[in-house]
């Protein structure tokens, strides 16, 4: 799954967390650079998920990217820029860490393997 990340100057440990969920970073916009603040007319091709880091974005920027995601039927999540908040948000939309599925109580409910 390819994700576009919006917000946060630096990502720190976030790429590692995304990899553990089977997500690769398709594109990252910090939102501070003036070229990043120009409104896009659509999300990049191949984007499967939009992740908005809310503690680094203004309301209008978030509203614009959420509208783009909705128009293109792309799933989006909004969370603070922290590993814990990101994990909680990804789990909240039904994704699980790849190596944790064997121990996940939801795996038994939905059948063996990934869900």
N, CA, C and O of each residue as an XYZ file, in Angstrom:
460
protein
N       0.848     -1.163      0.000
C       0.000      0.000      0.000
C       0.900      1.234      0.000
O       1.882      1.285      0.741
N       0.579      2.209     -0.809
C       1.338      3.455     -0.908
C       0.595      4.570     -0.191
O      -0.608      4.753     -0.381
N       1.321      5.315      0.635
C       0.700      6.396      1.393
C       1.353      7.726      1.063
O       2.563      7.811      0.855
N       0.530      8.754      1.019
C       1.023     10.119      0.913
C       0.915     10.726      2.300
O      -0.147     10.675      2.921
N       2.003     11.301      2.787
C       2.044     11.913      4.105
C       2.060     13.420      3.957
O       2.813     13.965      3.150
N       1.224     14.098      4.739
C       1.164     15.553      4.701
C       1.343     16.060      6.126
O       0.601     15.683      7.033
N       2.339     16.921      6.306
C       2.645     17.473      7.619
C       3.943     16.898      8.143
O       4.420     15.880      7.642
N       4.513     17.532      9.132
C       5.742     17.102      9.802
C       6.967     17.410      8.948
O       7.066     16.976      7.800
N       7.886     18.158      9.520
C       9.135     18.477      8.823
C      10.004     17.240      8.672
O      10.532     16.963      7.595
N      10.143     16.507      9.756
C      10.918     15.266      9.738
C      10.016     14.131     10.189
O       9.080     14.336     10.962
N      10.302     12.945      9.704
C       9.436     11.806      9.999
C       9.948     10.937     11.141
O       9.168     10.183     11.723
N      11.219     11.016     11.476
C      11.743     10.233     12.588
C      11.538      8.741     12.388
O      11.999      8.183     11.393
N      10.850      8.084     13.323
C      10.614      6.636     13.276
C       9.363      6.250     12.489
O       9.046      5.065     12.390
N       8.663      7.202     11.941
C       7.401      6.919     11.253
C       7.577      5.985     10.056
O       6.735      5.106      9.874
N       8.622      6.119      9.225
C       8.779      5.160      8.122
C       8.884      3.708      8.594
O       8.379      2.802      7.930
N       9.532      3.487      9.728
C       9.653      2.134     10.274
C       8.293      1.594     10.686
O       7.981      0.431     10.434
N       7.483      2.436     11.320
C       6.138      2.020     11.729
C       5.299      1.695     10.503
O       4.597      0.684     10.482
N       5.365      2.539      9.488
C       4.583      2.293      8.277
C       5.008      0.991      7.605
O       4.163      0.235      7.127
N       6.307      0.727      7.567
C       6.791     -0.534      6.987
C       6.238     -1.732      7.738
O       5.915     -2.750      7.125
N       6.125     -1.626      9.060
C       5.611     -2.749      9.846
C       4.142     -3.019      9.546
O       3.654     -4.119      9.801
N       3.431     -2.029      9.008
C       2.036     -2.197      8.602
C       1.923     -2.515      7.109
O       0.814     -2.631      6.587
N       3.045     -2.654      6.425
C       3.030     -2.948      4.997
C       2.742     -1.737      4.134
O       2.226     -1.872      3.024
N       3.072     -0.555      4.632
C       2.801      0.696      3.926
C       4.124      1.338      3.530
O       5.037      1.445      4.348
N       4.223      1.761      2.279
C       5.415      2.488      1.837
C       5.045      3.953      1.607
O       3.906      4.274      1.265
N       6.014      4.823      1.799
C       5.778      6.260      1.630
C       5.887      6.590      0.150
O       6.955      6.489     -0.454
N       4.763      6.984     -0.413
C       4.691      7.339     -1.830
C       5.190      8.772     -2.039
O       5.912      9.059     -2.995
N       4.790      9.666     -1.126
C       5.198     11.066     -1.203
C       5.015     11.698      0.168
O       4.104     11.330      0.909
N       5.880     12.647      0.506
C       5.776     13.364      1.774
C       5.847     14.862      1.511
O       6.789     15.349      0.885
N       4.850     15.581      1.992
C       4.836     17.043      1.921
C       4.876     17.576      3.345
O       4.022     17.233      4.163
N       5.854     18.405      3.643
C       5.954     18.929      5.006
C       4.876     19.972      5.281
O       4.410     20.101      6.414
N       4.484     20.703      4.269
C       3.480     21.736      4.454
C       4.077     23.096      4.769
O       3.386     24.107      4.647
N       5.338     23.150      5.170
C       5.972     24.433      5.496
C       6.561     25.113      4.270
O       6.480     26.334      4.134
N       7.145     24.340      3.394
C       7.761     24.878      2.193
C       6.679     25.560      1.348
O       5.575     25.032      1.211
N       6.989     26.714      0.791
C       5.973     27.450      0.031
C       5.466     26.649     -1.164
O       4.301     26.772     -1.540
N       6.329     25.831     -1.764
C       5.862     25.016     -2.889
C       4.899     23.929     -2.416
O       4.052     23.479     -3.187
N       5.017     23.506     -1.168
C       4.105     22.504     -0.621
C       2.755     23.102     -0.266
O       1.765     22.381     -0.149
N       2.711     24.427     -0.092
C       1.468     25.064      0.304
C       0.556     25.354     -0.877
O      -0.612     25.694     -0.691
N       1.078     25.224     -2.087
C       0.220     25.401     -3.260
C      -0.752     24.243     -3.326
O      -0.380     23.095     -3.080
N      -1.967     24.536     -3.651
C      -2.984     23.490     -3.659
C      -2.825     22.579     -4.868
O      -2.725     23.033     -6.008
N      -2.804     21.297     -4.587
C      -2.772     20.300     -5.655
C      -4.184     20.106     -6.171
O      -5.149     20.265     -5.422
N      -4.313     19.765     -7.442
C      -5.649     19.510     -7.974
C      -6.044     18.048     -7.811
O      -7.214     17.696     -7.964
N      -5.057     17.187     -7.496
C      -5.358     15.778     -7.237
C      -4.182     15.143     -6.510
O      -3.067     15.665     -6.527
N      -4.448     14.014     -5.876
C      -3.378     13.272     -5.213
C      -2.534     12.580     -6.270
O      -3.033     12.295     -7.359
N      -1.269     12.303     -5.980
C      -0.423     11.616     -6.959
C      -0.993     10.251     -7.332
O      -1.601      9.578     -6.499
N      -0.797      9.849     -8.570
C      -1.268      8.536     -9.024
C      -0.602      7.452     -8.191
O       0.580      7.546     -7.860
N      -1.361      6.436     -7.859
C      -0.832      5.323     -7.080
C      -0.948      5.510     -5.582
O      -0.442      4.686     -4.819
N      -1.601      6.574     -5.142
C      -1.782      6.805     -3.710
C      -2.964      5.982     -3.219
O      -4.080      6.119     -3.722
N      -2.710      5.121     -2.227
C      -3.756      4.271     -1.659
C      -4.285      4.812     -0.337
O      -5.406      4.496      0.061
N      -3.483      5.625      0.342
C      -3.875      6.159      1.646
C      -3.247      7.530      1.842
O      -2.127      7.789      1.402
N      -3.991      8.402      2.511
C      -3.508      9.738      2.846
C      -3.394      9.819      4.361
O      -4.350      9.518      5.074
N      -2.229     10.225      4.853
C      -2.015     10.374      6.292
C      -1.718     11.838      6.567
O      -0.745     12.393      6.057
N      -2.574     12.464      7.389
C      -2.422     13.872      7.744
C      -1.923     13.971      9.178
O      -2.555     13.441     10.092
N      -0.799     14.645      9.382
C      -0.282     14.869     10.728
C      -0.817     16.213     11.208
O      -0.334     17.268     10.798
N      -1.810     16.161     12.070
C      -2.618     17.328     12.408
C      -1.892     18.391     13.204
O      -2.271     19.561     13.140
N      -0.856     18.029     13.956
C      -0.195     19.043     14.765
C       0.750     19.920     13.949
O       1.406     20.802     14.503
N       0.826     19.691     12.659
C       1.692     20.498     11.798
C       0.932     21.118     10.626
O       1.552     21.669      9.717
N      -0.381     21.037     10.633
C      -1.161     21.532      9.495
C      -2.248     22.489      9.947
O      -2.791     22.366     11.046
N      -2.556     23.444      9.084
C      -3.681     24.322      9.331
C      -4.977     23.658      8.878
O      -4.960     22.675      8.137
N      -6.081     24.201      9.329
C      -7.388     23.622      9.011
C      -7.678     23.620      7.515
O      -8.222     22.647      6.994
N      -7.324     24.688      6.823
C      -7.615     24.753      5.388
C      -6.824     23.722      4.596
O      -7.347     23.133      3.649
N      -5.576     23.499      4.973
C      -4.761     22.495      4.285
C      -5.363     21.112      4.507
O      -5.490     20.323      3.570
N      -5.735     20.822      5.760
C      -6.347     19.516      6.053
C      -7.645     19.337      5.280
O      -7.894     18.278      4.703
N      -8.463     20.367      5.274
C      -9.748     20.295      4.574
C      -9.536     20.024      3.083
O     -10.263     19.232      2.484
N      -8.546     20.678      2.492
C      -8.269     20.501      1.066
C      -7.841     19.069      0.757
O      -8.354     18.457     -0.180
N      -6.901     18.528      1.539
C      -6.424     17.172      1.269
C      -7.486     16.121      1.578
O      -7.562     15.100      0.893
N      -8.296     16.357      2.589
C      -9.399     15.421      2.867
C     -10.392     15.406      1.710
O     -10.902     14.349      1.341
N     -10.664     16.570      1.139
C     -11.578     16.638     -0.002
C     -10.997     15.898     -1.207
O     -11.719     15.188     -1.906
N      -9.691     16.063     -1.451
C      -9.054     15.341     -2.557
C      -9.156     13.833     -2.351
O      -9.455     13.092     -3.287
N      -8.907     13.388     -1.130
C      -8.980     11.951     -0.837
C     -10.396     11.433     -1.047
O     -10.584     10.354     -1.609
N     -11.379     12.183     -0.606
C     -12.773     11.765     -0.784
C     -13.156     11.700     -2.258
O     -13.829     10.762     -2.685
N     -12.729     12.696     -3.035
C     -13.037     12.719     -4.467
C     -12.450     11.516     -5.198
O     -13.047     11.004     -6.144
N     -11.276     11.069     -4.753
C     -10.584      9.974     -5.428
C     -10.778      8.631     -4.724
O     -10.113      7.651     -5.059
N     -11.685      8.587     -3.751
C     -11.953      7.364     -2.985
C     -10.685      6.778     -2.378
O     -10.453      5.571     -2.443
N      -9.874      7.639     -1.792
C      -8.644      7.232     -1.116
C      -8.897      7.318      0.388
O      -9.385      8.331      0.889
N      -8.564      6.254      1.094
C      -8.735      6.236      2.544
C      -7.776      7.243      3.163
O      -6.640      7.381      2.708
N      -8.228      7.952      4.205
C      -7.333      8.883      4.877
C      -7.476      8.751      6.384
O      -8.532      8.390      6.902
N      -6.390      9.054      7.064
C      -6.417      9.127      8.516
C      -5.754     10.428      8.922
O      -4.897     10.952      8.210
N      -6.152     10.939     10.062
C      -5.558     12.145     10.622
C      -5.132     11.824     12.048
O      -5.920     11.304     12.837
N      -3.897     12.133     12.369
C      -3.393     11.860     13.712
C      -2.245     12.811     14.017
O      -1.745     13.510     13.136
N      -1.840     12.824     15.280
C      -0.664     13.603     15.657
C       0.583     12.916     15.118
O       0.547     11.732     14.783
N       1.678     13.650     15.034
C       2.930     13.078     14.545
C       3.652     12.390     15.691
O       4.625     12.912     16.235
N       3.167     11.225     16.044
C       3.841     10.390     17.030
C       3.617      8.941     16.625
O       2.610      8.602     16.004
N       4.562      8.105     16.985
C       4.478      6.692     16.629
C       3.235      6.065     17.245
O       2.529      5.306     16.581
N       2.962      6.377     18.506
C       1.801      5.792     19.194
C       0.487      6.218     18.541
O      -0.400      5.390     18.332
N       0.360      7.505     18.220
C      -0.867      7.995     17.593
C      -1.055      7.378     16.213
O      -2.177      7.049     15.829
N       0.024      7.222     15.471
C      -0.058      6.628     14.138
C      -0.478      5.166     14.215
O      -1.345      4.727     13.460
N       0.135      4.409     15.126
C      -0.235      2.997     15.288
C      -1.700      2.859     15.666
O      -2.403      1.999     15.136
N      -2.160      3.700     16.578
C      -3.552      3.649     17.016
C      -4.500      3.977     15.862
O      -5.532      3.323     15.708
N      -4.168      4.969     15.061
C      -5.021      5.346     13.930
C      -5.052      4.263     12.858
O      -6.110      3.971     12.302
N      -3.899      3.667     12.566
C      -3.853      2.598     11.568
C      -4.633      1.377     12.043
O      -5.335      0.742     11.256
N      -4.513      1.049     13.324
C      -5.281     -0.070     13.873
C      -6.768      0.245     13.860
O      -7.595     -0.644     13.655
N      -7.108      1.508     14.079
C      -8.508      1.924     14.100
C      -9.211      1.782     12.763
O     -10.435      1.652     12.724
N      -8.459      1.805     11.655
C      -9.072      1.630     10.335
C      -8.960      0.188      9.848
O      -9.245     -0.108      8.688
N      -8.541     -0.710     10.748
C      -8.542     -2.133     10.408
C      -7.232     -2.690      9.910
O      -7.187     -3.840      9.472
N      -6.160     -1.916      9.959
C      -4.854     -2.432      9.552
C      -4.130     -2.986     10.769
O      -4.337     -2.520     11.889
N      -3.288     -3.972     10.547
C      -2.511     -4.515     11.658
C      -1.067     -4.676     11.225
O      -0.757     -4.772     10.037
N      -0.192     -4.702     12.220
C       1.223     -4.900     11.924
C       1.408     -6.286     11.347
O       0.796     -7.243     11.821
N       2.238     -6.404     10.338
C       2.385     -7.665      9.621
C       2.873     -8.789     10.513
O       2.395     -9.917     10.388
N       3.798     -8.520     11.397
C       4.321     -9.586     12.238
C       3.443     -9.855     13.456
O       3.713    -10.792     14.207
N       2.412     -9.064     13.665
C       1.560     -9.234     14.838
C       0.294    -10.024     14.541
O      -0.448    -10.346     15.469
N       0.022    -10.346     13.288
C      -1.231    -11.010     12.936
C      -1.372    -12.387     13.570
O      -2.488    -12.812     13.871
N      -0.279    -13.082     13.776
C      -0.357    -14.416     14.370
C      -0.876    -14.345     15.799
O      -1.530    -15.280     16.262
N      -0.600    -13.263     16.502
C      -1.020    -13.117     17.892
C      -2.255    -12.242     18.056
O      -2.738    -12.061     19.174
N      -2.766    -11.706     16.977
C      -3.887    -10.774     17.030
C      -5.187    -11.508     17.347
O      -5.500    -12.498     16.686
N      -5.952    -11.051     18.339
C      -7.225    -11.706     18.643
C      -8.245    -11.558     17.516
O      -9.166    -12.368     17.409
N      -8.094    -10.537     16.677
C      -9.016    -10.350     15.556
C      -8.770    -11.346     14.437
O      -9.663    -11.586     13.624
N      -7.569    -11.938     14.376
C      -7.251    -12.898     13.319
C      -8.149    -14.119     13.419
O      -8.569    -14.662     12.397
N      -8.449    -14.556     14.627
C      -9.314    -15.724     14.812
C     -10.739    -15.421     14.363
O     -11.423    -16.295     13.831
N     -11.185    -14.193     14.574
C     -12.542    -13.803     14.190
C     -12.704    -13.740     12.676
O     -13.745    -14.118     12.139
N     -11.666    -13.258     11.990
C     -11.761    -13.023     10.546
C     -11.120    -14.132      9.727
O     -11.085    -14.044      8.500
N     -10.630    -15.138     10.355
C      -9.931    -16.199      9.637
C      -8.449    -16.042      9.845
O      -7.997    -15.031     10.381
N      -7.698    -17.015      9.435
C      -6.256    -16.998      9.661
C      -5.580    -15.965      8.780
O      -6.074    -15.622      7.705
N      -4.444    -15.475      9.252
C      -3.628    -14.579      8.443
C      -4.003    -13.129      8.580
O      -4.535    -12.691      9.600
N      -3.713    -12.394      7.527
C      -3.899    -10.944      7.534
C      -5.368    -10.597      7.429
O      -6.167    -11.351      6.873
N      -5.708     -9.432      7.978
C      -7.079     -8.918      7.868
C      -7.079     -7.487      7.517
O      -8.144     -6.884      7.383
